[in-house]
């Protein structure tokens, strides 16, 4: 009897589990079906799916540690510059170096274009390639500037040094138009040209490489411009950046063309007033004489010998009426 009861109890338990599983399946199906409904509700919410997705992406990007560190780096460059320019004082060499880099407007635009590429880079090592190409040209040029610069002057590049900066801007704009797999290569090439141009600006400056603080902060300022905006942009990278990047690239290409044309086309000379005709007769004014070459009366012999003072010691009556001038 006990065995029969135990066997019957086991059958009831199995039947209960099977029934509970059969009941639970429709519930799971319902809950699974409710998930797409919730997703559809979140996508089709007010303002459309793009608004919700963009807002979520923005919030998630701000919350990342990478964005917070990039923001600190960005503020570490902005706040000292703002304080330095707002407080009247004698600028130190390290301040002048940082501000000097910011004053080279065409290279600043080129580095900002490269910074957009940094923000769009898919891998962290792509950023390393760009920074390595930049420093790999800039640092040797500054450390060996007195040796390398005469060689550059004797090369065919020596007569076209003024074109390096526009070419750097042009290459930065073209890099932003390249597809993803070629974009980093184009940005690496552009970074090397930007570094070459920047090294010439720093090396030929009055302070230049002779003052270490000036050169050091100029390089730090260039790295800050090259990396800081892009690192702020990286947490929000995506397909939406392609069109804005190409718009910025188009602007850079146009700016490079305008700068290049302005370097080759000479400015119109200022109009000079016409010179007088030497063959024309002198204009005689009553009491004054000729306007072109006023004549002076002959000096008295006593004045020439120093026995008497010349009239009008203050020069007020040097222009005396000539004898042939008619008086009214």
C-alpha positions as CSV (number, residue, x, y, z in Angstrom):
1,X,0.0,0.0,0.0
2,X,2.8,2.4,0.9
3,X,4.5,1.7,-2.4
4,X,1.3,2.3,-4.3
5,X,0.7,5.6,-2.5
6,X,4.2,6.8,-3.2
7,X,3.9,5.9,-6.8
8,X,0.6,7.8,-7.1
9,X,2.2,10.8,-5.4
10,X,5.1,10.9,-7.8
11,X,2.7,10.7,-10.8
12,X,0.7,13.7,-9.3
13,X,3.9,15.7,-8.9
14,X,4.9,15.0,-12.5
15,X,1.5,15.9,-13.7
16,X,1.6,19.2,-11.7
17,X,5.0,20.1,-13.1
18,X,3.8,19.4,-16.7
19,X,0.7,21.5,-16.1
20,X,2.7,24.4,-14.6
21,X,5.1,24.2,-17.6
22,X,2.2,24.3,-20.0
23,X,0.7,27.3,-18.2
24,X,4.0,29.1,-18.0
25,X,4.8,28.8,-21.7
26,X,1.9,31.1,-22.8
27,X,2.9,33.5,-20.1
28,X,6.5,33.5,-21.4
29,X,5.3,33.9,-25.0
30,X,3.1,36.8,-23.8
31,X,6.0,38.4,-22.0
32,X,8.3,37.8,-25.0
33,X,5.7,39.4,-27.2
34,X,5.4,42.3,-24.9
35,X,9.2,43.2,-25.3
36,X,8.9,44.2,-28.9
37,X,5.8,46.1,-28.0
38,X,7.8,48.0,-25.4
39,X,10.6,48.6,-27.8
40,X,8.1,49.8,-30.4
41,X,6.6,52.1,-27.9
42,X,10.0,53.5,-27.0
43,X,10.9,54.0,-30.7
44,X,7.6,55.4,-31.6
45,X,7.4,57.7,-28.6
46,X,7.0,61.5,-28.8
47,X,9.5,63.1,-31.1
48,X,10.2,59.9,-33.0
49,X,12.7,57.1,-32.6
50,X,15.7,59.2,-33.6
51,X,15.1,61.6,-30.7
52,X,15.0,58.9,-28.1
53,X,18.1,57.1,-29.6
54,X,20.1,60.3,-29.8
55,X,19.2,61.3,-26.3
56,X,20.1,57.9,-24.9
57,X,23.4,58.0,-26.8
58,X,24.2,61.4,-25.5
59,X,23.5,60.5,-21.9
60,X,25.5,57.3,-22.2
61,X,28.4,59.2,-23.8
62,X,28.5,61.8,-21.0
63,X,28.4,59.1,-18.3
64,X,31.5,57.4,-19.7
65,X,34.8,57.8,-17.9
66,X,36.5,58.6,-21.3
67,X,34.4,61.6,-21.8
68,X,35.0,62.9,-18.3
69,X,38.8,62.6,-18.7
70,X,38.6,64.2,-22.1
71,X,36.6,67.1,-20.6
72,X,39.3,67.6,-18.0
73,X,42.0,67.7,-20.6
74,X,40.0,70.2,-22.6
75,X,39.4,72.5,-19.6
76,X,43.0,72.2,-18.6
77,X,43.9,74.0,-21.9
78,X,41.0,76.5,-22.0
79,X,41.0,77.8,-18.5
80,X,44.7,78.8,-18.3
81,X,44.4,80.6,-21.6
82,X,41.3,82.5,-20.5
83,X,43.0,83.5,-17.3
84,X,46.2,84.5,-19.0
85,X,44.4,86.8,-21.5
86,X,42.1,88.3,-18.9
87,X,44.7,89.3,-16.2
88,X,47.1,92.1,-17.2
89,X,50.6,90.9,-16.6
90,X,53.9,90.3,-18.4
91,X,53.7,87.1,-20.3
92,X,56.1,84.3,-19.5
93,X,57.8,82.3,-22.2
94,X,55.7,79.2,-21.6
95,X,52.5,81.3,-22.0
96,X,53.8,82.8,-25.2
97,X,54.5,79.4,-26.6
98,X,51.0,78.1,-26.1
99,X,49.5,81.3,-27.4
100,X,51.8,81.2,-30.4
101,X,50.4,77.9,-31.6
102,X,46.9,79.2,-31.3
103,X,47.8,82.3,-33.4
104,X,48.7,80.2,-36.5
105,X,45.1,80.1,-37.8
106,X,45.5,77.9,-40.8
107,X,47.4,75.2,-39.0
108,X,44.9,75.4,-36.1
109,X,42.1,74.7,-38.7
110,X,44.1,71.7,-40.1
111,X,44.7,70.2,-36.6
112,X,41.0,70.6,-35.8
113,X,40.1,68.7,-38.9
114,X,42.5,65.9,-37.9
115,X,40.9,66.0,-34.4
116,X,37.6,65.1,-36.1
117,X,39.3,62.0,-37.6
118,X,40.5,61.2,-34.0
119,X,36.9,61.3,-32.9
120,X,35.8,59.0,-35.7
121,X,38.6,56.5,-35.3
122,X,37.3,53.0,-34.7
123,X,40.4,51.8,-32.7
124,X,42.5,53.5,-30.2
125,X,45.7,52.6,-32.0
126,X,44.5,54.7,-35.0
127,X,44.8,57.7,-32.7
128,X,48.3,56.6,-31.8
129,X,49.3,56.5,-35.5
130,X,48.2,60.1,-36.0
131,X,49.9,61.3,-32.9
132,X,53.1,59.4,-33.7
133,X,53.3,60.8,-37.2
134,X,52.8,64.3,-35.8
135,X,55.5,64.0,-33.1
136,X,57.8,61.9,-35.3
137,X,58.2,64.9,-37.6
138,X,57.9,67.8,-35.2
139,X,60.3,66.7,-32.5
140,X,63.3,65.9,-34.7
141,X,62.8,69.1,-36.7
142,X,62.9,71.2,-33.5
143,X,65.8,69.4,-32.0
144,X,67.9,69.5,-35.2
145,X,66.5,72.7,-36.7
146,X,69.8,74.5,-37.3
147,X,71.0,71.4,-39.2
148,X,67.9,70.5,-41.1
149,X,66.7,73.9,-42.1
150,X,69.7,74.8,-44.3
151,X,69.3,71.5,-46.2
152,X,65.6,72.4,-46.8
153,X,66.6,75.8,-48.1
154,X,69.0,74.2,-50.6
155,X,66.4,71.7,-51.8
156,X,63.6,72.5,-54.3
157,X,61.3,72.9,-51.4
158,X,63.3,75.9,-50.2
159,X,61.5,78.2,-52.7
160,X,58.0,77.0,-51.9
161,X,58.0,77.0,-48.1
162,X,55.0,79.3,-48.0
163,X,52.9,76.5,-49.6
164,X,53.4,73.9,-46.8
165,X,50.7,75.4,-44.5
166,X,48.0,75.5,-47.3
167,X,48.9,72.0,-48.4
168,X,48.5,70.8,-44.7
169,X,45.0,72.3,-44.6
170,X,44.2,70.7,-48.0
171,X,45.3,67.3,-46.9
172,X,43.3,67.5,-43.6
173,X,40.2,68.3,-45.6
174,X,40.7,65.5,-48.0
175,X,41.3,63.0,-45.1
176,X,37.8,63.8,-43.8
177,X,36.3,62.8,-47.2
178,X,38.1,59.5,-47.4
179,X,36.2,56.2,-46.4
180,X,36.9,54.7,-43.0
181,X,39.7,52.3,-43.9
182,X,41.7,55.1,-45.8
183,X,40.8,58.0,-43.5
184,X,43.4,57.2,-40.8
185,X,46.1,56.8,-43.5
186,X,45.2,60.2,-45.0
187,X,45.1,61.8,-41.5
188,X,48.5,60.4,-40.7
189,X,50.0,61.9,-43.9
190,X,48.3,65.2,-43.1
191,X,49.6,65.2,-39.5
192,X,53.2,64.8,-40.8
193,X,52.8,67.8,-43.1
194,X,51.2,69.9,-40.4
195,X,54.1,69.0,-38.0
196,X,56.6,70.1,-40.7
197,X,54.9,73.4,-41.2
198,X,54.5,74.0,-37.4
199,X,58.2,73.3,-36.9
200,X,59.1,76.0,-39.4
201,X,56.9,78.5,-37.7
202,X,58.4,77.7,-34.3
203,X,62.0,77.5,-35.5
204,X,61.9,80.7,-37.4
205,X,60.2,82.7,-34.6
206,X,62.3,85.2,-32.6
207,X,62.1,83.0,-29.5
208,X,62.0,79.7,-31.4
209,X,64.0,76.7,-30.3
210,X,66.5,78.9,-28.4
211,X,64.0,79.2,-25.5
212,X,63.0,75.7,-24.3
213,X,59.9,76.8,-22.4
214,X,58.6,78.5,-25.5
215,X,59.1,75.5,-27.8
216,X,57.8,73.0,-25.2
217,X,54.5,74.8,-24.6
218,X,54.1,75.4,-28.3
219,X,54.3,71.6,-28.9
220,X,52.0,70.9,-25.9
221,X,49.5,73.4,-27.4
222,X,49.6,71.7,-30.7
223,X,49.0,68.3,-29.2
224,X,46.1,69.7,-27.2
225,X,44.4,71.1,-30.3
226,X,45.0,67.8,-32.2
227,X,43.7,65.4,-29.6
228,X,41.4,67.2,-27.1
229,X,38.3,67.9,-29.3
230,X,38.5,64.5,-30.9
231,X,38.6,62.7,-27.5
232,X,35.5,64.7,-26.5
233,X,33.8,63.5,-29.6
234,X,34.7,59.8,-29.4
235,X,32.0,58.7,-27.0
236,X,29.4,59.9,-29.5
237,X,31.0,58.5,-32.7
238,X,28.8,56.8,-35.2
239,X,27.5,56.9,-38.7
240,X,25.9,60.3,-38.1
241,X,29.4,61.9,-38.1
242,X,30.1,61.1,-41.7
243,X,28.2,64.0,-43.2
244,X,29.4,66.7,-40.7
245,X,32.9,65.5,-41.2
246,X,32.7,65.8,-45.0
247,X,31.2,69.3,-44.6
248,X,34.1,70.3,-42.5
249,X,36.5,68.7,-45.0
250,X,34.9,70.8,-47.8
251,X,35.4,74.0,-45.8
252,X,39.1,73.1,-45.3
253,X,39.7,72.4,-49.0
254,X,38.1,75.7,-49.9
255,X,40.1,77.6,-47.3
256,X,43.3,76.0,-48.6
257,X,42.5,77.0,-52.2
258,X,41.8,80.6,-51.2
259,X,45.0,80.9,-49.1
260,X,47.1,79.4,-52.0
261,X,45.5,81.8,-54.6
262,X,46.1,84.8,-52.3
263,X,49.8,83.8,-52.0
264,X,50.3,83.7,-55.8
265,X,48.1,86.6,-56.9
266,X,49.9,89.9,-56.0
267,X,47.9,92.7,-54.4
268,X,47.0,95.7,-56.5
269,X,49.5,98.5,-55.9
270,X,48.2,101.7,-54.4
271,X,47.4,104.5,-56.8
272,X,50.1,107.2,-56.5
273,X,49.3,110.8,-57.3
274,X,50.6,111.9,-60.7
275,X,53.9,113.7,-60.7
276,X,54.1,117.3,-61.9
277,X,55.3,118.1,-65.4
278,X,58.8,119.5,-65.1
279,X,58.3,121.4,-68.4
280,X,55.3,123.3,-67.0
281,X,55.9,126.9,-65.9
282,X,55.9,127.6,-62.2
283,X,52.7,128.8,-60.6
284,X,53.3,132.3,-59.1
285,X,51.4,133.5,-56.1
286,X,51.4,137.2,-55.1
287,X,53.5,137.8,-52.1
288,X,54.8,134.2,-52.1
289,X,56.4,133.4,-55.4
290,X,56.6,130.0,-57.0
291,X,54.7,127.1,-55.3
292,X,57.2,124.6,-56.8
293,X,60.5,126.2,-55.9
294,X,60.1,129.3,-53.7
295,X,63.0,131.7,-54.2
296,X,64.8,133.5,-51.4
297,X,66.2,137.0,-51.5
298,X,70.0,137.2,-51.5
299,X,71.6,137.6,-48.1
300,X,73.1,140.9,-47.1
301,X,76.9,140.8,-47.0
302,X,76.9,141.8,-43.3
303,X,74.7,138.8,-42.6
304,X,77.0,136.5,-44.6
305,X,80.0,137.8,-42.6
306,X,78.2,137.2,-39.3
307,X,78.0,141.0,-38.4
308,X,74.2,140.9,-38.2
309,X,71.6,138.3,-37.4
310,X,69.5,137.0,-40.2
311,X,65.9,138.2,-40.1
312,X,63.2,135.8,-38.9
313,X,65.4,133.6,-36.7
314,X,62.3,131.4,-36.0
315,X,61.9,130.8,-39.8
316,X,58.6,132.8,-40.0
317,X,59.8,135.2,-42.7
318,X,62.0,133.0,-44.8
319,X,59.6,133.1,-47.7
320,X,59.7,136.7,-48.6
321,X,58.0,138.4,-51.6
322,X,60.1,138.6,-54.6
323,X,60.8,141.9,-56.3
324,X,59.0,140.9,-59.5
325,X,55.8,140.0,-57.7
326,X,53.1,142.5,-58.4
327,X,51.4,144.0,-55.4
328,X,47.8,145.1,-55.5
